[in-house]
Amino acid sequence: MTTHVISADFPYASQYVEVHGSQIHYVEEGSGDPILFLHGNPTSSYLWRNIMPHLQGHGRCIAMDLIGMGKSDKPDLDYSFFDHVKYVEGFIEKLGLQRLTLVIHDWGSALGFHYAMRNEANVKALAFMEAIIMPIPSWDAFPQDLKQTFQAFRTPEVGWDMIVNNHVFVEQILPGAVVRPLTEAEMDYYRAPYTDPPTRKPLWRWPNEIPIAEEPANVVAAVGAYNVKLQQSDLPKLLFSCTPGALIPAPVVEWCQQHLPNLKVVDIGPGIHFVQEDNPHLIGTELANWYRSL
């Protein structure tokens, strides 16, 4: 088997669509039923660059940048989970996406699950990795090596200073959650949308939205609701697990196997959180095989 190179290039033409008065940036390739790739914090559609080529022969691959992130507009919002819900759902509607397969990660997974479990008739299948499957009951259940950092992120002033003024999420959290070293070219793509502090507000807001220890209550309720529905849904599901993982360590993989119907699990080996940067070609190949079988 040839080892594919992990490329830093992003060979897609930028496209834009207006949603709620703002421009949402996306890239697309291929035709057929839509396959929508949703990123989380602090990434962009760039995260999917080495995975999309594997699917382009099978469907209309679309990777969007969440509002305030990537090359999408940065309107004056709170950037709460529900702000993002509004723009993601507006995007799906504006592009008229039907029979949708969602490929989702990090906060993109919460947005995707939330959409899918409220619009199940419009969804064909769900593929997810390092996803937000359920609310986190307490800080004891949070990855221990990240606990102090994320508690600091959620401390007013302290978190703002770390993420907005010192750019910690892009400069430290992102490369620290990839097994291989990211190249300077790759880091530059991830830095590009956030060159000055005011642009970093979305990056700060996300860790404050993590549903943990019953806070914030509205996100805990939304994640809890889709978790219940996922356990009843027969939609085909594909989970990419990694070791050690951050959001989906072994016990959560086991929970998924026991509770989620119609689930296939693919182990992609060593991975922390941004698994697309460590093993994109295996993810892409397995995604394509699974998608063909739907």
LUMKEDO-234494 format. One record per residue (C-alpha): x, y, z; residue number from 1; residue in three letters. Coordinates in steps of 0.2 Angstrom, whole numbers, plus 5000, padded with zeros to 4 digits. Layout:
residues N
+------+------+------+------+------+
|   px |   py |   pz | nuke | filo |
+------+------+------+------+------+
|    X |    Y |    Z |  NUM |  ALA |
...
+------+------+------+------+------+
END
This chain:
residues 294
+------+------+------+------+------+
|   px |   py |   pz | nuke | filo |
+------+------+------+------+------+
| 5000 | 5000 | 5000 |    1 |  MET |
| 5007 | 5017 | 4995 |    2 |  THR |
| 5009 | 5029 | 5009 |    3 |  THR |
| 5000 | 5045 | 5004 |    4 |  HIS |
| 5008 | 5061 | 5008 |    5 |  VAL |
| 4999 | 5073 | 5020 |    6 |  ILE |
| 4998 | 5088 | 5009 |    7 |  SER |
| 4998 | 5106 | 5016 |    8 |  ALA |
| 4990 | 5112 | 5000 |    9 |  ASP |
| 4971 | 5117 | 4999 |   10 |  PHE |
| 4968 | 5116 | 4980 |   11 |  PRO |
| 4949 | 5121 | 4981 |   12 |  TYR |
| 4941 | 5137 | 4974 |   13 |  ALA |
| 4933 | 5148 | 4987 |   14 |  SER |
| 4914 | 5149 | 4985 |   15 |  GLN |
| 4902 | 5160 | 4996 |   16 |  TYR |
| 4884 | 5160 | 4999 |   17 |  VAL |
| 4874 | 5173 | 5009 |   18 |  GLU |
| 4866 | 5167 | 5025 |   19 |  VAL |
| 4857 | 5179 | 5037 |   20 |  HIS |
| 4866 | 5194 | 5029 |   21 |  GLY |
| 4884 | 5187 | 5030 |   22 |  SER |
| 4895 | 5178 | 5018 |   23 |  GLN |
| 4898 | 5159 | 5022 |   24 |  ILE |
| 4914 | 5152 | 5014 |   25 |  HIS |
| 4914 | 5135 | 5007 |   26 |  TYR |
| 4923 | 5123 | 4995 |   27 |  VAL |
| 4915 | 5110 | 4985 |   28 |  GLU |
| 4920 | 5096 | 4973 |   29 |  GLU |
| 4911 | 5081 | 4965 |   30 |  GLY |
| 4892 | 5078 | 4961 |   31 |  SER |
| 4878 | 5068 | 4968 |   32 |  GLY |
| 4870 | 5067 | 4985 |   33 |  ASP |
| 4879 | 5080 | 4996 |   34 |  PRO |
| 4892 | 5075 | 5009 |   35 |  ILE |
| 4894 | 5090 | 5021 |   36 |  LEU |
| 4910 | 5091 | 5031 |   37 |  PHE |
| 4909 | 5102 | 5047 |   38 |  LEU |
| 4924 | 5107 | 5057 |   39 |  HIS |
| 4926 | 5113 | 5075 |   40 |  GLY |
| 4937 | 5124 | 5085 |   41 |  ASN |
| 4949 | 5132 | 5080 |   42 |  PRO |
| 4950 | 5125 | 5062 |   43 |  THR |
| 4941 | 5128 | 5046 |   44 |  SER |
| 4937 | 5118 | 5030 |   45 |  SER |
| 4956 | 5117 | 5028 |   46 |  TYR |
| 4955 | 5102 | 5040 |   47 |  LEU |
| 4946 | 5091 | 5027 |   48 |  TRP |
| 4958 | 5095 | 5013 |   49 |  ARG |
| 4966 | 5077 | 5012 |   50 |  ASN |
| 4950 | 5068 | 5016 |   51 |  ILE |
| 4938 | 5076 | 5003 |   52 |  MET |
| 4948 | 5069 | 4988 |   53 |  PRO |
| 4943 | 5051 | 4993 |   54 |  HIS |
| 4925 | 5055 | 4992 |   55 |  LEU |
| 4924 | 5066 | 4977 |   56 |  GLN |
| 4920 | 5052 | 4965 |   57 |  GLY |
| 4905 | 5047 | 4976 |   58 |  HIS |
| 4895 | 5063 | 4980 |   59 |  GLY |
| 4895 | 5082 | 4981 |   60 |  ARG |
| 4908 | 5085 | 4994 |   61 |  CYS |
| 4905 | 5102 | 5003 |   62 |  ILE |
| 4916 | 5109 | 5017 |   63 |  ALA |
| 4910 | 5125 | 5025 |   64 |  MET |
| 4918 | 5137 | 5037 |   65 |  ASP |
| 4908 | 5141 | 5052 |   66 |  LEU |
| 4902 | 5159 | 5054 |   67 |  ILE |
| 4917 | 5169 | 5061 |   68 |  GLY |
| 4929 | 5156 | 5057 |   69 |  MET |
| 4940 | 5152 | 5041 |   70 |  GLY |
| 4936 | 5164 | 5027 |   71 |  LYS |
| 4917 | 5166 | 5033 |   72 |  SER |
| 4912 | 5183 | 5038 |   73 |  ASP |
| 4914 | 5189 | 5056 |   74 |  LYS |
| 4898 | 5198 | 5061 |   75 |  PRO |
| 4896 | 5205 | 5078 |   76 |  ASP |
| 4889 | 5190 | 5087 |   77 |  LEU |
| 4890 | 5181 | 5104 |   78 |  ASP |
| 4896 | 5166 | 5094 |   79 |  TYR |
| 4886 | 5154 | 5105 |   80 |  SER |
| 4882 | 5136 | 5100 |   81 |  PHE |
| 4865 | 5142 | 5095 |   82 |  PHE |
| 4872 | 5157 | 5084 |   83 |  ASP |
| 4881 | 5143 | 5075 |   84 |  HIS |
| 4866 | 5132 | 5073 |   85 |  VAL |
| 4857 | 5146 | 5064 |   86 |  LYS |
| 4870 | 5149 | 5051 |   87 |  TYR |
| 4874 | 5130 | 5048 |   88 |  VAL |
| 4855 | 5127 | 5046 |   89 |  GLU |
| 4854 | 5142 | 5035 |   90 |  GLY |
| 4868 | 5136 | 5024 |   91 |  PHE |
| 4860 | 5119 | 5022 |   92 |  ILE |
| 4844 | 5127 | 5017 |   93 |  GLU |
| 4852 | 5140 | 5006 |   94 |  LYS |
| 4861 | 5127 | 4996 |   95 |  LEU |
| 4845 | 5116 | 4996 |   96 |  GLY |
| 4855 | 5101 | 5003 |   97 |  LEU |
| 4845 | 5085 | 5003 |   98 |  GLN |
| 4849 | 5067 | 5007 |   99 |  ARG |
| 4863 | 5074 | 5017 |  100 |  LEU |
| 4878 | 5064 | 5024 |  101 |  THR |
| 4887 | 5073 | 5038 |  102 |  LEU |
| 4905 | 5070 | 5041 |  103 |  VAL |
| 4908 | 5079 | 5058 |  104 |  ILE |
| 4921 | 5083 | 5071 |  105 |  HIS |
| 4923 | 5093 | 5087 |  106 |  ASP |
| 4910 | 5107 | 5088 |  107 |  TRP |
| 4905 | 5102 | 5070 |  108 |  GLY |
| 4899 | 5086 | 5077 |  109 |  SER |
| 4887 | 5095 | 5090 |  110 |  ALA |
| 4880 | 5106 | 5076 |  111 |  LEU |
| 4878 | 5090 | 5065 |  112 |  GLY |
| 4870 | 5079 | 5077 |  113 |  PHE |
| 4859 | 5093 | 5083 |  114 |  HIS |
| 4853 | 5096 | 5065 |  115 |  TYR |
| 4852 | 5077 | 5061 |  116 |  ALA |
| 4841 | 5073 | 5076 |  117 |  MET |
| 4829 | 5087 | 5072 |  118 |  ARG |
| 4829 | 5084 | 5053 |  119 |  ASN |
| 4831 | 5065 | 5052 |  120 |  GLU |
| 4821 | 5063 | 5036 |  121 |  ALA |
| 4834 | 5074 | 5027 |  122 |  ASN |
| 4849 | 5065 | 5032 |  123 |  VAL |
| 4856 | 5049 | 5024 |  124 |  LYS |
| 4870 | 5045 | 5036 |  125 |  ALA |
| 4882 | 5051 | 5050 |  126 |  LEU |
| 4901 | 5049 | 5051 |  127 |  ALA |
| 4910 | 5056 | 5066 |  128 |  PHE |
| 4927 | 5057 | 5075 |  129 |  MET |
| 4932 | 5065 | 5091 |  130 |  GLU |
| 4914 | 5071 | 5093 |  131 |  ALA |
| 4903 | 5078 | 5107 |  132 |  ILE |
| 4892 | 5063 | 5110 |  133 |  ILE |
| 4885 | 5067 | 5127 |  134 |  MET |
| 4886 | 5081 | 5140 |  135 |  PRO |
| 4902 | 5079 | 5151 |  136 |  ILE |
| 4895 | 5075 | 5169 |  137 |  PRO |
| 4910 | 5083 | 5178 |  138 |  SER |
| 4927 | 5090 | 5177 |  139 |  TRP |
| 4933 | 5073 | 5183 |  140 |  ASP |
| 4927 | 5065 | 5167 |  141 |  ALA |
| 4937 | 5078 | 5156 |  142 |  PHE |
| 4954 | 5074 | 5149 |  143 |  PRO |
| 4965 | 5076 | 5164 |  144 |  GLN |
| 4980 | 5084 | 5155 |  145 |  ASP |
| 4968 | 5097 | 5148 |  146 |  LEU |
| 4957 | 5100 | 5163 |  147 |  LYS |
| 4967 | 5115 | 5171 |  148 |  GLN |
| 4969 | 5124 | 5154 |  149 |  THR |
| 4950 | 5122 | 5150 |  150 |  PHE |
| 4945 | 5128 | 5167 |  151 |  GLN |
| 4956 | 5143 | 5164 |  152 |  ALA |
| 4948 | 5146 | 5147 |  153 |  PHE |
| 4931 | 5146 | 5156 |  154 |  ARG |
| 4937 | 5159 | 5169 |  155 |  THR |
| 4932 | 5177 | 5164 |  156 |  PRO |
| 4947 | 5188 | 5159 |  157 |  GLU |
| 4959 | 5174 | 5161 |  158 |  VAL |
| 4952 | 5164 | 5146 |  159 |  GLY |
| 4950 | 5179 | 5136 |  160 |  TRP |
| 4968 | 5184 | 5139 |  161 |  ASP |
| 4974 | 5167 | 5134 |  162 |  MET |
| 4964 | 5164 | 5119 |  163 |  ILE |
| 4961 | 5182 | 5112 |  164 |  VAL |
| 4977 | 5191 | 5117 |  165 |  ASN |
| 4990 | 5176 | 5117 |  166 |  ASN |
| 4981 | 5165 | 5103 |  167 |  HIS |
| 4984 | 5149 | 5114 |  168 |  VAL |
| 4970 | 5139 | 5105 |  169 |  PHE |
| 4979 | 5140 | 5088 |  170 |  VAL |
| 4997 | 5141 | 5093 |  171 |  GLU |
| 4996 | 5128 | 5107 |  172 |  GLN |
| 4980 | 5118 | 5109 |  173 |  ILE |
| 4979 | 5114 | 5090 |  174 |  LEU |
| 4997 | 5107 | 5087 |  175 |  PRO |
| 4997 | 5099 | 5104 |  176 |  GLY |
| 4982 | 5088 | 5099 |  177 |  ALA |
| 4990 | 5081 | 5083 |  178 |  VAL |
| 5003 | 5067 | 5085 |  179 |  VAL |
| 5014 | 5073 | 5071 |  180 |  ARG |
| 5022 | 5090 | 5070 |  181 |  PRO |
| 5011 | 5102 | 5060 |  182 |  LEU |
| 5022 | 5111 | 5046 |  183 |  THR |
| 5024 | 5130 | 5046 |  184 |  GLU |
| 5013 | 5130 | 5030 |  185 |  ALA |
| 4999 | 5121 | 5039 |  186 |  GLU |
| 5000 | 5132 | 5054 |  187 |  MET |
| 5000 | 5147 | 5043 |  188 |  ASP |
| 4983 | 5141 | 5035 |  189 |  TYR |
| 4976 | 5139 | 5053 |  190 |  TYR |
| 4983 | 5156 | 5058 |  191 |  ARG |
| 4977 | 5166 | 5043 |  192 |  ALA |
| 4959 | 5169 | 5049 |  193 |  PRO |
| 4964 | 5176 | 5066 |  194 |  TYR |
| 4978 | 5188 | 5063 |  195 |  THR |
| 4972 | 5201 | 5075 |  196 |  ASP |
| 4964 | 5199 | 5093 |  197 |  PRO |
| 4946 | 5204 | 5088 |  198 |  PRO |
| 4945 | 5190 | 5076 |  199 |  THR |
| 4948 | 5177 | 5089 |  200 |  ARG |
| 4931 | 5179 | 5099 |  201 |  LYS |
| 4924 | 5163 | 5091 |  202 |  PRO |
| 4939 | 5153 | 5097 |  203 |  LEU |
| 4936 | 5160 | 5115 |  204 |  TRP |
| 4918 | 5157 | 5115 |  205 |  ARG |
| 4918 | 5138 | 5110 |  206 |  TRP |
| 4927 | 5132 | 5126 |  207 |  PRO |
| 4914 | 5141 | 5136 |  208 |  ASN |
| 4900 | 5132 | 5127 |  209 |  GLU |
| 4907 | 5114 | 5131 |  210 |  ILE |
| 4893 | 5105 | 5140 |  211 |  PRO |
| 4901 | 5101 | 5157 |  212 |  ILE |
| 4895 | 5099 | 5174 |  213 |  ALA |
| 4878 | 5105 | 5169 |  214 |  GLU |
| 4884 | 5122 | 5162 |  215 |  GLU |
| 4880 | 5131 | 5150 |  216 |  PRO |
| 4862 | 5124 | 5153 |  217 |  ALA |
| 4855 | 5127 | 5136 |  218 |  ASN |
| 4870 | 5117 | 5127 |  219 |  VAL |
| 4869 | 5103 | 5140 |  220 |  VAL |
| 4850 | 5102 | 5136 |  221 |  ALA |
| 4853 | 5102 | 5117 |  222 |  ALA |
| 4867 | 5089 | 5118 |  223 |  VAL |
| 4857 | 5078 | 5130 |  224 |  GLY |
| 4842 | 5079 | 5118 |  225 |  ALA |
| 4852 | 5073 | 5103 |  226 |  TYR |
| 4861 | 5060 | 5113 |  227 |  ASN |
| 4844 | 5052 | 5117 |  228 |  VAL |
| 4838 | 5053 | 5099 |  229 |  LYS |
| 4854 | 5045 | 5093 |  230 |  LEU |
| 4851 | 5030 | 5103 |  231 |  GLN |
| 4835 | 5028 | 5094 |  232 |  GLN |
| 4840 | 5032 | 5077 |  233 |  SER |
| 4843 | 5019 | 5064 |  234 |  ASP |
| 4853 | 5031 | 5052 |  235 |  LEU |
| 4869 | 5023 | 5047 |  236 |  PRO |
| 4883 | 5029 | 5058 |  237 |  LYS |
| 4902 | 5028 | 5056 |  238 |  LEU |
| 4914 | 5031 | 5071 |  239 |  LEU |
| 4932 | 5034 | 5069 |  240 |  PHE |
| 4941 | 5030 | 5085 |  241 |  SER |
| 4959 | 5034 | 5090 |  242 |  CYS |
| 4971 | 5031 | 5104 |  243 |  THR |
| 4971 | 5039 | 5117 |  244 |  PRO |
| 4958 | 5051 | 5110 |  245 |  GLY |
| 4952 | 5066 | 5119 |  246 |  ALA |
| 4933 | 5067 | 5117 |  247 |  LEU |
| 4931 | 5049 | 5112 |  248 |  ILE |
| 4943 | 5038 | 5123 |  249 |  PRO |
| 4940 | 5019 | 5124 |  250 |  ALA |
| 4926 | 5020 | 5137 |  251 |  PRO |
| 4916 | 5032 | 5126 |  252 |  VAL |
| 4919 | 5021 | 5111 |  253 |  VAL |
| 4912 | 5006 | 5121 |  254 |  GLU |
| 4897 | 5016 | 5126 |  255 |  TRP |
| 4894 | 5020 | 5107 |  256 |  CYS |
| 4895 | 5002 | 5103 |  257 |  GLN |
| 4883 | 4997 | 5116 |  258 |  GLN |
| 4870 | 5011 | 5113 |  259 |  HIS |
| 4870 | 5018 | 5095 |  260 |  LEU |
| 4861 | 5007 | 5083 |  261 |  PRO |
| 4868 | 5004 | 5065 |  262 |  ASN |
| 4886 | 5009 | 5070 |  263 |  LEU |
| 4902 | 5004 | 5062 |  264 |  LYS |
| 4918 | 5008 | 5072 |  265 |  VAL |
| 4935 | 5010 | 5063 |  266 |  VAL |
| 4950 | 5011 | 5073 |  267 |  ASP |
| 4963 | 5023 | 5065 |  268 |  ILE |
| 4977 | 5020 | 5077 |  269 |  GLY |
| 4987 | 5034 | 5087 |  270 |  PRO |
| 4977 | 5050 | 5088 |  271 |  GLY |
| 4973 | 5064 | 5101 |  272 |  ILE |
| 4960 | 5076 | 5094 |  273 |  HIS |
| 4963 | 5083 | 5076 |  274 |  PHE |
| 4964 | 5065 | 5068 |  275 |  VAL |
| 4962 | 5072 | 5051 |  276 |  GLN |
| 4980 | 5079 | 5052 |  277 |  GLU |
| 4987 | 5062 | 5057 |  278 |  ASP |
| 4978 | 5049 | 5047 |  279 |  ASN |
| 4968 | 5058 | 5033 |  280 |  PRO |
| 4970 | 5044 | 5020 |  281 |  HIS |
| 4964 | 5030 | 5031 |  282 |  LEU |
| 4949 | 5041 | 5036 |  283 |  ILE |
| 4946 | 5045 | 5018 |  284 |  GLY |
| 4947 | 5027 | 5011 |  285 |  THR |
| 4936 | 5020 | 5025 |  286 |  GLU |
| 4924 | 5034 | 5023 |  287 |  LEU |
| 4922 | 5031 | 5004 |  288 |  ALA |
| 4920 | 5012 | 5007 |  289 |  ASN |
| 4907 | 5015 | 5020 |  290 |  TRP |
| 4898 | 5028 | 5009 |  291 |  TYR |
| 4897 | 5016 | 4994 |  292 |  ARG |
| 4889 | 5003 | 5005 |  293 |  SER |
| 4875 | 5015 | 5011 |  294 |  LEU |
+------+------+------+------+------+
END
